[in-house]
C-alpha cells in the first residue's frame, strides 16, 4: 500500500477545488442560457462565477506550491470581486432603463415610481422604442 504523502493530499485537495470550480462555472454558463430574463441571467453570471474562480485559483495555488502564485491568484480573484458587482450593476441598470426585462417576473417594481418622477421633472421620456 502506498504512503499518503503531503504532495498526494495537496493534489487531492487541488483536484476537488478544480472540480468544484468547474461545476460552479458550468452552473453560471447554464444559467446564462436557461434563465428567461436579463436580471436572472445577470445573477447567474455573477454569483457562481466569483466562487468558481476562487476555487480554481485556490486549486492552481495549491498545485503550484509557491507563495508567488498564491499572490497572483488572489490578485486575480480580488480583481474579479471588485469588477463583478460593478459590471452587474451597469448591466442591470442599462437593462432596466431600456426595458429589456420581463415585468411579469417582478413582484414589485420599487424603482419605477422614482424613475418616472425624475423623468417628469427633467422632461425626459422614459419609454424606449424599437426603431
LOMIBA-690747 format. One line per 2 residues: number of its first residue (from 0); their letters; for each residue x, y, z of N, C-alpha, C. Coordinates in Angstrom, 3 decimals, m for minus. Example, Ala and Ser with C-alpha at 12.3 -4.5 7.8 and 13.67 -1.06 7.14 Angstrom:
BEGIN
0) AS) 13.190,m5.690,7.800,12.300,m4.500,7.800,13.200,m3.300,7.800 | 12.850,m2.250,7.080,13.670,m1.060,7.140,12.900,0.030,7.870
***
This chain:
BEGIN
0) XX) 0.837,m1.167,0.000,0.000,0.000,0.000,0.890,1.241,0.000 | 0.527,2.222,m0.789,1.366,3.411,m0.911,1.170,4.338,0.284
2) XX) 2.213,5.106,0.529,2.146,6.062,1.628,1.340,7.281,1.212 | 0.688,7.864,2.173,m0.062,9.082,1.941,0.839,10.264,2.282
4) XX) 1.399,10.877,1.261,2.329,11.981,1.478,1.587,13.310,1.407 | 2.273,14.360,1.812,1.685,15.697,1.762,1.380,16.104,0.322
6) XX) 2.251,15.735,m0.609,2.006,16.059,m2.018,0.738,15.390,m2.531 | 0.509,14.162,m2.128,m0.688,13.445,m2.557,m1.942,14.103,m1.998
8) XX) m1.899,14.484,m0.738,m3.050,15.140,m0.115,m3.322,16.488,m0.780 | m2.266,17.269,m1.023,m2.444,18.569,m1.668,m2.969,18.423,m3.094
10) XX) m2.497,17.417,m3.811,m3.015,17.173,m5.158,m4.491,16.781,m5.115 | m4.887,16.007,m4.121,m6.296,15.634,m3.967,m7.172,16.836,m3.659
12) XX) m6.695,17.700,m2.770,m7.446,18.917,m2.444,m7.558,19.816,m3.671 | m6.465,19.954,m4.406,m6.488,20.770,m5.623,m7.465,20.192,m6.648
14) XX) m7.510,18.872,m6.762,m8.434,18.242,m7.703,m9.884,18.518,m7.318 | m10.172,18.451,m6.027,m11.532,18.750,m5.563,m11.885,20.205,m5.866
16) XX) m10.955,21.120,m5.593,m11.200,22.532,m5.888,m11.407,22.755,m7.384 | m10.634,22.060,m8.222,m10.803,22.194,m9.671,m12.183,21.725,m10.121
18) XX) m12.624,20.600,m9.594,m13.937,20.070,m9.976,m15.047,21.008,m9.506 | m14.965,21.462,m8.257,m15.991,22.367,m7.730,m15.994,23.688,m8.504
20) XX) m14.816,24.235,m8.779,m14.736,25.472,m9.558,m15.284,25.307,m10.962 | m14.978,24.187,m11.582,m15.515,23.924,m12.912,m17.026,23.778,m12.909
22) XX) m17.561,23.111,m11.889,m19.013,22.957,m11.788,m19.706,24.296,m11.528 | m19.076,25.140,m10.724,m19.654,26.465,m10.478,m19.659,27.293,m11.766
24) XX) m18.584,27.229,m12.517,m18.524,27.955,m13.787,m19.524,27.382,m14.788 | m19.686,26.071,m14.777,m20.686,25.439,m15.637,m22.090,25.890,m15.248
26) XX) m22.358,25.977,m13.950,m23.668,26.447,m13.488,m23.925,27.878,m13.948 | m22.895,28.709,m13.914,m23.045,30.088,m14.391,m23.365,30.105,m15.885
28) XX) m22.672,29.290,m16.652,m22.933,29.226,m18.086,m24.319,28.701,m18.410 | m24.748,27.670,m17.691,m26.094,27.138,m17.908,m27.158,28.159,m17.522
30) XX) m26.902,28.914,m16.467,m27.847,29.950,m16.070,m27.993,31.027,m17.128 | m26.886,31.366,m17.781,m26.953,32.359,m18.855,m27.807,31.870,m20.021
32) XX) m27.762,30.584,m20.273,m28.513,30.028,m21.391,m29.974,29.776,m21.018 | m30.221,29.326,m19.797,m31.546,28.853,m19.425,m32.477,29.892,m18.806
34) XX) m31.949,30.887,m18.115,m32.824,31.822,m17.413,m33.532,32.742,m18.401 | m34.762,33.168,m18.062,m35.605,33.842,m19.048,m35.332,35.324,m19.271
36) XX) m34.813,36.034,m18.289,m34.690,37.477,m18.459,m33.306,37.965,m18.058 | m33.071,39.238,m18.310,m31.762,39.841,m18.091,m31.320,39.758,m16.639
38) XX) m32.208,40.082,m15.719,m31.816,40.120,m14.313,m31.487,38.730,m13.767 | m32.227,37.738,m14.179,m31.912,36.367,m13.763,m30.584,35.915,m14.349
40) XX) m30.356,36.233,m15.597,m29.090,35.866,m16.238,m27.913,36.586,m15.604 | m28.124,37.843,m15.258,m27.072,38.615,m14.612,m26.712,37.993,m13.259
42) XX) m27.714,37.567,m12.517,m27.475,36.921,m11.229,m26.701,35.618,m11.425 | m27.101,34.846,m12.426,m26.424,33.575,m12.689,m24.990,33.778,m13.145
44) XX) m24.727,34.866,m13.822,m23.373,35.103,m14.329,m22.426,35.575,m13.242 | m22.925,36.288,m12.248,m22.015,36.879,m11.262,m21.829,36.026,m10.024
46) XX) m22.873,35.488,m9.468,m22.759,34.801,m8.174,m21.898,33.540,m8.237 | m22.252,32.538,m9.033,m21.415,31.331,m9.011,m20.061,31.521,m9.679
48) XX) m19.966,32.482,m10.585,m18.698,32.672,m11.281,m17.608,33.160,m10.335 | m17.958,34.036,m9.395,m16.968,34.553,m8.449,m16.461,33.429,m7.550
50) XX) m17.368,32.618,m7.034,m16.955,31.500,m6.181,m16.224,30.433,m6.990 | m16.664,30.207,m8.228,m15.975,29.247,m9.084,m14.550,29.666,m9.384
52) XX) m14.351,30.954,m9.639,m12.992,31.443,m9.877,m12.136,31.301,m8.628 | m12.719,31.550,m7.452,m11.967,31.363,m6.210,m11.493,29.920,m6.083
54) XX) m12.374,28.979,m6.363,m11.991,27.567,m6.276,m10.878,27.242,m7.274 | m10.973,27.783,m8.470,m9.960,27.498,m9.487,m8.608,28.112,m9.142
56) XX) m8.603,29.346,m8.633,m7.314,29.951,m8.286,m6.722,29.308,m7.041 | m7.560,28.847,m6.126,m7.035,28.103,m4.976,m6.417,26.783,m5.431
58) XX) m7.081,26.111,m6.351,m6.530,24.856,m6.872,m5.201,25.097,m7.572 | m5.134,26.150,m8.364,m3.879,26.461,m9.053,m2.778,26.791,m8.054
60) XX) m3.117,27.533,m7.019,m2.120,27.880,m6.000,m1.618,26.651,m5.266 | m2.513,25.738,m4.975,m2.108,24.505,m4.288,m1.244,23.647,m5.206
62) XX) m1.604,23.572,m6.476,m0.836,22.742,m7.404,0.558,23.308,m7.645 | 0.694,24.629,m7.723,1.995,25.229,m7.999,2.887,25.288,m6.764
64) XX) 2.276,25.290,m5.591,3.009,25.268,m4.312,4.060,26.372,m4.216 | 3.655,27.573,m4.564,4.556,28.717,m4.499,3.773,29.916,m3.976
66) XX) 4.355,30.643,m3.030,3.676,31.805,m2.474,3.507,32.901,m3.512 | 4.390,32.961,m4.485,4.245,33.957,m5.546,2.974,33.694,m6.353
68) XX) 2.703,32.429,m6.642,1.496,32.086,m7.387,0.248,32.305,m6.549 | 0.357,32.122,m5.252,m0.785,32.401,m4.373,m1.135,33.885,m4.449
70) XX) m0.113,34.735,m4.417,m0.350,36.180,m4.501,m0.979,36.561,m5.839 | m0.483,35.987,m6.924,m1.038,36.284,m8.247,m2.477,35.788,m8.347
72) XX) m2.739,34.598,m7.835,m4.088,34.040,m7.889,m5.063,34.870,m7.062 | m4.637,35.285,m5.881,m5.515,36.109,m5.051,m5.714,37.497,m5.652
74) XX) m4.718,38.013,m6.336,m4.881,39.285,m7.041,m5.928,39.148,m8.151 | m5.855,38.060,m8.893,m6.839,37.825,m9.957,m8.243,37.704,m9.373
76) XX) m8.367,36.981,m8.264,m9.677,36.827,m7.639,m10.153,38.157,m7.060 | m9.254,38.923,m6.486,m9.624,40.226,m5.940,m10.136,41.172,m7.011
78) XX) m9.506,41.143,m8.175,m9.991,41.971,m9.279,m11.378,41.528,m9.729 | m11.625,40.231,m9.696,m12.952,39.723,m10.044,m13.983,40.183,m9.015
80) XX) m13.599,40.158,m7.749,m14.504,40.602,m6.688,m14.849,42.087,m6.862 | m13.884,42.873,m7.304,m14.126,44.303,m7.487,m14.952,44.607,m8.734
82) XX) m14.743,43.859,m9.801,m15.401,44.193,m11.064,m16.756,43.523,m11.256 | m17.002,42.369,m10.667,m18.268,41.661,m10.880,m19.482,42.460,m10.395
84) XX) m19.473,43.019,m9.190,m20.652,43.790,m8.773,m20.867,45.055,m9.604 | m19.784,45.693,m9.991,m19.903,46.922,m10.784,m20.481,46.606,m12.159
86) XX) m19.960,45.575,m12.796,m20.471,45.228,m14.123,m21.913,44.739,m14.046 | m22.264,43.992,m13.007,m23.649,43.543,m12.850,m24.582,44.733,m12.643
88) XX) m24.132,45.716,m11.883,m24.950,46.909,m11.666,m25.160,47.676,m12.970 | m24.102,47.829,m13.745,m24.205,48.572,m15.003,m25.121,47.843,m15.979
90) XX) m24.978,46.535,m16.080,m25.832,45.758,m16.983,m27.285,45.813,m16.519 | m27.513,45.662,m15.218,m28.872,45.729,m14.688,m29.507,47.093,m14.904
92) XX) m28.743,48.134,m14.688,m29.262,49.491,m14.879,m29.589,49.750,m16.345 | m28.693,49.346,m17.226,m28.955,49.535,m18.655,m30.169,48.724,m19.098
94) XX) m30.288,47.511,m18.598,m31.442,46.690,m18.942,m32.743,47.276,m18.435 | m32.714,47.845,m17.246,m33.916,48.469,m16.692,m34.300,49.710,m17.484
96) XX) m33.324,50.534,m17.787,m33.614,51.788,m18.488,m34.082,51.561,m19.923 | m33.608,50.510,m20.557,m34.027,50.228,m21.932,m35.175,49.226,m21.991
98) XX) m35.712,48.891,m20.828,m36.861,47.975,m20.695,m36.580,46.595,m21.283 | m35.366,46.109,m21.122,m35.036,44.742,m21.510,m35.177,43.838,m20.296
100) XX) m36.388,43.766,m19.792,m36.674,42.929,m18.634,m38.120,42.470,m18.745 | m38.410,41.427,m18.041,m39.776,40.914,m18.027,m40.440,41.381,m16.746
102) XX) m41.370,42.291,m16.874,m42.033,42.837,m15.694,m42.966,41.826,m15.047 | m43.386,40.808,m15.791,m44.253,39.796,m15.180,m43.499,38.941,m14.162
104) XX) m42.173,38.934,m14.219,m41.384,38.180,m13.244,m41.074,38.995,m11.991 | m41.340,40.299,m12.031,m41.105,41.142,m10.863,m42.307,41.074,m9.930
106) XX) m42.050,40.984,m8.643,m43.157,41.033,m7.690,m43.560,42.468,m7.412 | m42.593,43.357,m7.361,m42.869,44.776,m7.142,m41.708,45.580,m7.714
108) XX) m42.030,46.529,m8.549,m41.004,47.376,m9.152,m40.837,48.627,m8.295 | m39.875,48.591,m7.398,m39.674,49.695,m6.462,m39.044,50.917,m7.114
110) XX) m38.390,50.725,m8.217,m37.671,51.820,m8.855,m38.532,52.617,m9.833 | m39.643,52.043,m10.277,m40.443,52.672,m11.334,m40.974,54.037,m10.931
112) XX) m41.504,54.169,m9.726,m42.077,55.458,m9.320,m40.999,56.536,m9.236 | m39.829,56.183,m8.747,m38.735,57.154,m8.656,m38.251,57.562,m10.039
114) XX) m38.095,56.599,m10.927,m37.641,56.901,m12.287,m38.673,57.755,m13.012 | m39.955,57.432,m12.857,m40.998,58.226,m13.508,m41.023,59.655,m12.976
116) XX) m40.895,59.812,m11.666,m40.909,61.146,m11.064,m39.724,61.974,m11.562 | m38.541,61.383,m11.555,m37.356,62.104,m12.022,m37.426,62.402,m13.514
118) XX) m38.004,61.498,m14.280,m38.141,61.722,m15.721,m39.080,62.889,m15.995 | m40.183,62.968,m15.244,m41.112,64.086,m15.427,m40.464,65.408,m15.035
120) XX) m39.672,65.404,m13.978,m39.011,66.631,m13.536,m38.016,67.134,m14.576 | m37.334,66.236,m15.199,m36.310,66.613,m16.181,m36.860,66.734,m17.594
122) XX) m38.104,66.320,m17.784,m38.690,66.369,m19.111,m38.137,65.306,m20.039 | m37.674,64.209,m19.473,m37.086,63.124,m20.256,m38.145,62.057,m20.468
124) XX) m38.205,61.546,m21.674,m39.142,60.484,m21.981,m38.530,59.150,m21.576 | m39.247,58.355,m20.781,m38.717,57.102,m20.239,m38.862,55.941,m21.209
126) XX) m39.874,55.972,m22.049,m40.130,54.847,m22.930,m39.050,54.741,m24.000 | m38.707,53.516,m24.326,m37.731,53.242,m25.377,m38.449,52.480,m26.472
128) XX) m38.313,52.945,m27.685,m38.957,52.269,m28.803,m37.932,51.443,m29.552 | m38.395,50.433,m30.227,m37.520,49.558,m31.012,m37.518,50.022,m32.465
130) X) m36.858,51.125,m32.735,m36.784,51.658,m34.106,m35.640,51.061,m34.862
***
